[in-house]
Amino acid sequence: MAYVIGDDCVSCGACASTCPVGAISEGDGKYEINADECIECGACADGCPADAISL
């Protein structure tokens, strides 16, 4: 199961810069994680200042 970015996302981009496989991109109003590319490492969740990322 891939990580998911919730509605608390503030579109700061911190998660995208921490993703080692580039699975995160800017979406419509918030960032999005490509589930097919996510390796479930948790780097994005650790780097999110808004705690908007979860499994």
N, C-alpha and C positions, 0 to 999 in steps of 0.2 A: 504494500500500500504506500503510495507516494505522499509526501507532505502536501499540505493545502494551506493557502494563504486566505485568511478570513477577512471579514469586513472591517476589522480594526486596522488594516493596512493603511499607512500614511504616505505611501508611494515615495519613500525616501531612497530606495534602491540599495540599501545595505545588504539585503538578502542576495541580490543578483551578484554583487561583488564578492560574496563569500562562497558561492556555489562552484565546486570544483569541475563540474561537467557542463556548466552553462545552461542548465535546465530552466532558468528563471528569466522571464522577459516582462517588459512593461505592457500591461493590458489596459483595458478601458476602465480607468478610475482606480486601479490597484495593480500590483504585480501578480503574475500567474506562474505556476510551476507546471511544466510539461511532465505529466505522469509517466510517459514512456521513457523519458530521459533521467528522471530522478533516481538516484542510487540510495536514497534514504539514509544519508550520512548525518543529517541533523545540523550541518553547518549553518544553514539558512535560519533555522529556528534559534540557534545560539546567537546569531548576529542581528536578530530583529529587535529593535528598541521598543516596539509596540506590542510585543508578544502576540503577534497576529498569525503565527505559523504553528501548525500542529499536524499530527498524523491523522 
